[in-house]
Amino acid sequence: MRAHDRGHVASTTIILLAMGAFVALLMASWVATVSTVGERERRRDHAERLRRLELEAEWRELREHVGSHNEKWLLDARGLEALREQAPERYPPFTGGQIPEEFWEFWTPRRVDEWRQTQDRARNHHRDRTATTVGRQRVEGSAGVAVTLPSVKVAYQGEPGAFSENAVLAAFPDAEPLPCETVRIAFSRVTSGEAEAGVVPVENSQAGSVNETYDLLLNSTLVRIVGEVVVRVDHALLAPTGAKLEQIRRVYSHWQALAQSEDFLASLGVETVAVHDTAGAARMVAARSRTDEAAVASVKAGARLGLAVLAERIQTHPDNFTKFAVIGTEDPMLGTPDKTSIVMAVRDAPGSLLASLKPFADRAINLTKLESRPRRGAPFEYFFYLDIERPEDDDGLRVALQDVRLHTSMLKILGSYPGSKGPS
């Protein structure tokens, strides 16, 4: 081969090698770009999936709120506007609070936004009204002079002398306790703004959870748990002056107090009658003044009413405590939150419960309560209530809850608050 030909071959080879290198570089760049785009798409898909699951959970929560039995709530909102024009008195503008029945069949995404906006306005109105007076009775006036504000009102279920009143004063020593006949009414006093806070029982160390309180927390859109109080409960058998223990034939009290004193009452062979409250039972026995009737209540309640104490500390287990939740629409500044309560419903799939709890274990987040409750309107399905030893704004808990939502059909935070440091 002549020198000229050899030089031509060498040049061609170099050009081909350079082109090959250039093509390889382009391929590598393309692969990297595709990989980056693919990763972005995967992240976007994951984020969209999380958001979709959150929206599904919100829809389910709304359906629980308006009544899961109602299936006619997906009509076009324009139909409602037309009906408003024809009959404005029947379909007035929605102003907040509980969703009126006339709106159930017209509940649409537009109505969801309207509902959320009205709840925000209600919260802001309540915040402006109550300011920050809860738990602080003295403030500095404009001239630097101490001004005494009216005592804040704190709602509780029961009558004066009830253990719930003790819980109120343990959480708010300067408060004006506002007695209510039922737990539901105590919630209503808070949502209406008549009371700045409420104190309601959630669990007894012997008798277990107070289901009514948990149901109300689940369904409320304004009230959250903002604190926690644990009160020692010592029951006494109270009767009118002159009554004797062996003469007692009928005993009145709240059903939990009767359950907590079951062994003692069984030994007497008496008839037990459940009433709405321990202090109310004592008041009834004092009013009837029959020497064959008694009440299970506190010594404090008996002293208020002039009743005799026939027996003290009659509860089956001497160490008897009740946990109360402080509820409110605003933070009463009882301390730094270190505990969070949630409720969730897991998906109907094998391993869903385990998968929904694993994110907590993976991040060393301790659960102090895990309890199932039947889900109303869905036979043999359950809600799970959890108490978590982390505040809501903890980074680890936030990430864990994102993972938990992937395995649940509903998740709601009931509140984040300072947990009790022991019995009051």
CORLINBEL-V531408 format. One record per pair of residues at least 4 apart in sequence whose C-alpha atoms are under 7 Angstrom apart, sorted by the first residue. I is the first residue (numbers start at 1). GAP is how many residues later the second one is. Records with the same first field share a line. If there is no record, write none. Layout:
# CORLINBEL-V531408
I = GAP + GAP
This chain:
# CORLINBEL-V531408
1 = 4 + 5
2 = 4
3 = 4
4 = 4
5 = 4
6 = 4
7 = 4
8 = 4
9 = 4
10 = 4
11 = 4
12 = 4
13 = 4
14 = 4
15 = 4
16 = 4
17 = 4
18 = 4
19 = 4
20 = 4
21 = 4
22 = 4
23 = 4
24 = 4
25 = 4
26 = 4
27 = 4
28 = 4
29 = 4
30 = 4
31 = 4
32 = 4
33 = 4
34 = 4
35 = 4
36 = 4
37 = 4
38 = 4
39 = 4
40 = 4
41 = 4
42 = 4
43 = 4
44 = 4
45 = 4
46 = 4
47 = 4
48 = 4
49 = 4
50 = 4 + 356
51 = 4
52 = 4
53 = 4 + 352 + 353
54 = 4
55 = 4
56 = 4
57 = 4 + 352 + 353 + 354
58 = 4
59 = 4
60 = 4 + 350
61 = 4 + 349
62 = 4
63 = 4 + 5
64 = 4
65 = 154
66 = 33 + 38
68 = 309
69 = 308
72 = 33
73 = 31 + 32 + 33 + 34 + 35
74 = 31 + 32 + 33 + 34
75 = 30 + 31 + 33
76 = 30 + 32
77 = 4 + 29 + 31
78 = 4
79 = 4
80 = 4 + 26
81 = 4
82 = 4
83 = 4
84 = 4 + 7 + 8
87 = 4
88 = 4
91 = 11
95 = 23
96 = 19 + 22 + 23
99 = 4
103 = 4
107 = 4
108 = 4
109 = 4
110 = 4
111 = 4
112 = 4
113 = 4
114 = 4
115 = 4
116 = 4
117 = 4
118 = 4
119 = 4
120 = 4
121 = 4
122 = 4
123 = 4 + 206
124 = 4
125 = 4
126 = 4 + 67
127 = 4 + 203
130 = 66
133 = 4
134 = 18 + 62 + 198
135 = 37 + 197
137 = 11 + 12 + 14
138 = 8 + 9 + 10 + 11
139 = 7 + 8 + 9
140 = 4 + 5 + 6 + 7
141 = 4 + 5 + 6
151 = 23 + 24 + 25
152 = 23 + 24 + 44
153 = 22 + 23 + 24 + 25 + 42 + 43
154 = 14 + 21 + 22 + 23 + 24 + 41 + 42 + 43 + 44
155 = 22 + 23 + 24 + 25 + 31 + 34 + 40 + 42 + 43 + 44
156 = 8 + 9 + 22 + 23 + 24 + 30 + 42 + 43 + 44
157 = 7 + 22 + 23 + 24 + 25 + 26 + 29 + 43
158 = 4 + 6 + 21 + 22 + 23 + 119 + 121
159 = 20 + 120 + 121
160 = 5 + 19 + 119
161 = 4 + 118 + 139 + 140
162 = 4 + 116 + 117 + 139
163 = 4
164 = 4
165 = 4 + 12
166 = 4
167 = 4 + 32 + 62 + 64
168 = 4 + 9 + 31
169 = 4 + 6
170 = 254
171 = 58
180 = 5 + 6
181 = 4
182 = 4
183 = 4 + 17 + 30
184 = 4
185 = 4
186 = 4 + 12
187 = 4 + 11
188 = 4
189 = 4 + 5 + 6
190 = 4 + 5 + 6 + 7 + 8 + 138
191 = 31 + 32
196 = 132
197 = 129 + 130 + 131
198 = 128 + 129 + 130
199 = 125 + 126 + 127 + 128
200 = 124 + 125 + 126
201 = 9 + 121 + 122 + 123 + 124
202 = 7 + 8 + 11 + 121 + 122 + 123
203 = 5 + 6 + 7 + 119 + 120
204 = 4 + 5 + 117 + 118 + 119
205 = 115 + 116 + 117
206 = 54 + 114
207 = 49 + 52 + 53
210 = 4
211 = 4
212 = 4
213 = 4
214 = 4
215 = 4
216 = 4
217 = 197
222 = 107
223 = 104 + 105 + 106
224 = 103 + 104 + 105 + 190 + 191
225 = 100 + 101 + 102 + 103 + 189 + 190 + 191 + 192
226 = 100 + 101 + 102 + 105 + 189 + 190 + 191
227 = 98 + 99 + 100 + 107 + 190 + 191 + 192
228 = 96 + 97 + 98 + 190 + 191 + 192
229 = 94 + 95 + 96 + 191
230 = 91 + 92 + 93 + 94 + 190 + 192 + 193 + 194
231 = 90 + 91 + 92 + 192 + 193
232 = 88 + 89 + 90 + 191 + 192
233 = 87 + 88 + 89
234 = 64 + 79 + 81 + 86
235 = 61 + 62 + 63 + 77 + 78 + 79 + 80
236 = 60 + 61 + 62 + 63 + 73 + 75 + 76 + 77 + 78
237 = 57 + 58 + 59 + 60 + 72 + 73 + 74 + 75
238 = 56 + 57 + 58 + 64 + 69 + 70 + 71 + 72
239 = 4 + 46 + 52 + 54 + 55 + 56 + 68 + 69 + 70 + 71
240 = 46 + 49 + 50 + 51 + 67 + 68
241 = 66 + 67
242 = 49
243 = 4 + 48 + 49
244 = 4
245 = 65
247 = 45
248 = 22 + 43 + 44 + 45 + 46
249 = 21 + 22 + 43 + 44
250 = 20 + 21 + 22 + 42 + 43 + 44
251 = 19 + 20 + 21 + 22 + 42 + 43 + 44
252 = 20 + 21 + 22 + 23 + 29 + 42 + 43 + 44
253 = 4 + 5 + 20 + 21 + 22 + 24 + 25 + 28 + 42 + 43
254 = 4 + 20 + 21 + 22 + 23 + 24
255 = 4 + 19 + 20
256 = 4
257 = 4 + 39
258 = 4
260 = 55 + 56
261 = 4 + 53 + 54 + 55
262 = 4 + 54
263 = 4 + 53
264 = 4 + 50 + 52
265 = 4 + 5
266 = 4
275 = 6
277 = 4
278 = 4 + 18 + 19
279 = 4 + 18 + 22
280 = 4
281 = 4 + 14
282 = 4 + 13 + 15 + 19 + 20
283 = 4 + 22
284 = 4
285 = 4 + 8 + 9 + 10
286 = 19 + 21
297 = 4
298 = 4
299 = 4
300 = 4
301 = 4
302 = 4 + 5 + 6
303 = 4
313 = 5
335 = 83
336 = 81 + 82
337 = 54 + 79 + 80 + 81
338 = 51 + 52 + 53 + 79 + 80 + 81
339 = 49 + 50 + 51 + 52 + 77 + 78 + 79 + 80
340 = 47 + 48 + 49 + 50 + 51 + 52 + 75 + 76 + 77
341 = 45 + 46 + 47 + 72 + 73 + 74 + 75
342 = 43 + 44 + 45 + 70 + 71 + 72
343 = 40 + 41 + 42 + 43 + 68 + 69 + 70
344 = 39 + 40 + 41 + 64 + 66 + 67 + 68
345 = 37 + 38 + 39 + 63 + 64 + 65 + 66
346 = 6 + 7 + 61 + 62 + 63
347 = 5 + 60 + 61 + 62
351 = 4
352 = 4 + 55
353 = 4
354 = 4
355 = 52
356 = 48 + 51 + 52
357 = 4
358 = 4
359 = 4 + 41 + 44 + 45
360 = 4 + 5 + 40
361 = 4
363 = 33
365 = 24
366 = 22 + 23
367 = 19 + 20 + 21 + 22
368 = 19 + 20
369 = 17 + 18
370 = 14 + 15 + 16 + 17
371 = 13 + 14 + 15
372 = 10 + 11 + 12 + 13
373 = 9 + 10 + 11
374 = 6 + 7 + 8 + 9
375 = 4 + 6 + 7 + 8
390 = 4 + 7
391 = 25
392 = 5 + 24
393 = 5
394 = 4
395 = 4
396 = 4
397 = 4
398 = 4
399 = 4
400 = 4
401 = 4
404 = 4
405 = 6
